[in-house]
């Protein structure tokens, strides 16, 4: 008798195994959501957000702190604009 014939449940373990990997990938994505947001916004302190999220994200206070930091942190574009507004354009030899 063929174990993969119609009505057989021999393939269910394969499907459940893939579901576990999918759930694990989604959980890791949600855990590192602050890091992904910081990377997408190009936040200046993105590396620090990653480290704090990695080490203290499991406390939920650390995760929420990282999420707020990623959403409210200064971006590189804003830093460049603020520097240009305060000091003017960079010297010609820097361009």
N, C-alpha and C positions, 0 to 999 in steps of 0.2 A: 504494500500500500504506500502511495506517495504521500509524505508528510505535508507537502505544500498544495495538496489538492483543495478544491473549493470546500469551505466549511472547516478547514483545519486551523488551529490556533498556534501552530508551531512558529509562525513568523512574528508573534506578538512581542517576544523578547527583543527582537531587532528594533521594532517600532518604539518600544518603551525606552530602550537604550538611547535612541536618537532624541527622544523627548527630554531625557535627563541632560544630555549635552546641550540641547537648546535652552533649557531652563538655566543651566549653569552659565551659558554665554550671556543670557539676559541679565542674570544676577550680577555678573562681573561688570557688565555695561552700566547697570544702575549704580553699582558701588563706585565706579569711577566717573560717574556723570559730572561731578564738579570739575574734574580734570579735563574731560572732553569739552565742557563749556569754556573753561579757561583757554584751552588750545584753540577753540573756534573763534573766540574773541581776541586772541593774541594778547593776553594779559601779561604784563611785565613780569610778575612773580609766578609764572606758570609752573616752574620747577618746584618752588616751595609749596604751592597748592598740591602738586602731585605727592610730595613727600608727606605732608600733613594728612592728606587723604589716605595714603597707603598705611600710615602708622596709626592714625587716630580716627579714621572713618568709621570703624566698627562701633564707636561709642555713640553714634548718632549726633551727639553734640559736635564732635569733630566734623562729621559729614555735613551737617547743616552750616557750620562755620565755614567750611570749604566752599559750599554751594554759594553762600552769600559773598564770600571773598571773590569767587570766580565771576559772579554776576555784577558785582559792584567795583571790582578792582580796576586799576588804571590800565588802559590798553596802550600799546606801543604808539599807535597813531595819535592818541590824546597826549601822550608824553612828548612826542615830537612837536605837536602843535603848541603845547604849553611852553616848551623850550624855545621855539621859534618866536612866540609872542613876547617872551621875556627878554631874550638876548639877540633877536634878529636872525637873519640867515647865517648859515655857517660860512667860514672863510672859503674863498675860491679853491684853495689847495686841498680842501677836504672833499670837494665834489668830484 
